[in-house]
Amino acid sequence: MLLIEYAKCTTCQKAAKWLAVNGFSFDRRPIKEQNPTAQELRLWRQKSGLPLKRFFNTSGLLYKALGLKDRLLSMGEEEQYALLASNGMLVRRPILVEGDLVLVGFREREWAEALKK
């Protein structure tokens, strides 16, 4: 089980604590230092079944500074993957990867159901 996180993110901290309290062992990957690649993002999107937009950290300062709310509408999918892969701070977090399961953002009920706890 891999938790892709930003250590200063309180939601990521809550997710890590929830995993630990519920007895899950997991590895941590710092999203800022170890950006997800475009290939990883494609695979995770496919496994998650989520729209690509859900992988963007829409509340992040960088997202807002780059004006991505309006720009994403005119960008192609490959361009969006390349953009996400260029800076981990653009990627929504935490991301939990376990085999074919990919969870984006922490919602306790959703994680509990997906992980059968």
N, C-alpha and C positions, 0 to 999 in steps of 0.2 A: 504494500500500500504506500503510495507516494502522495504527500501533501505539498503542493506548490503554494508558497506563501510569501508574504512580505512581513517581516518580523514586527514592524511598527503598526501593522494593521490590527485593530482591535477585533475585527471579525475573524481574521486568521487566528488570532490568539484564542478566541472562543472555540473555534473549530478544533484546534490542537488540544485544548483542554477537554472538550467533549470526547474526542477520540480516546485520549488517555484514560479519562474517568470510566469510559465504557469498555476498556480492556483491549483496544485495538493497538497493535504495534504498527508504526509507520515511520517512513523516512521523510526527511524534510528537504525541500529544495527552495533556496531563496530566489524568488522570481526576478529580483532586480539584478542579481549577479549572474544568474543562469537563465537567461531569457528562453522561453519556449521557442522552438524553431517553427517555421511555417509548416513543415512536415508534421511535427507533433500536434500543432493546432488543428490541422486538417483531420488527423486521426481522432483527436479528442472530440472534435465537433461531430464527426461521423458517429462515434460511439455514444455520445451524449444525446444525439437527436435534436439538439438545440440549434436555433438560428445563429449564424455567425455574429450578429450584433450582440448577442448575450455574452460573448467573450470579451467585449470591450468594457473597460472600467469607466463607465459613463459619468461617474461622480468624481473622477480623478482630475487633478489640476492640469495635467498634461493634455488630457482629452479636451478639456475646456479651452486651454491655451491654443491648441491647434485648430479649434473651431470644427471639431469632427462631427458634431451633431448635424450640421448641414452638409459637410463634405462627404460623409459616408454614403449619402444617397446617390452621388454621382461616381463613386468608386466601384471598380470591378472587384470581384471576389479575390482574385490573385493579389491585387493591390492592397486589399484589406488584410490578407494574411501576411504580406510583406511588412505592412505597417505594424501589425501586432508583434511580429517577430523582431522588429527593430528596437523595441523598448518594453521591457517587462512591466513598466508602470502603466502601460496602456491596457494591460490584460486584467480582466476581472479576476479577483481572487477571494478566497482560496479556491484551488482546484484540487480535487481528490481523484486520483487515478488508481484503480484496482482492477486489473484485467480488462474486461470489456465495460466496466462501470466507470463513468466519468461524471463527477458532480461539480458544478460551477457555482461559486457563491455558497455561503453557509446558511442553510435553513435547517434547524435541528430536526424538525418533524420529517422533512424530506430525507435527510441523511439517515435518520433512525429507520425509516421505512426501507430505504434502498439497501442499508446494511443489515437489516433484519434484527434490530436491537430494540 
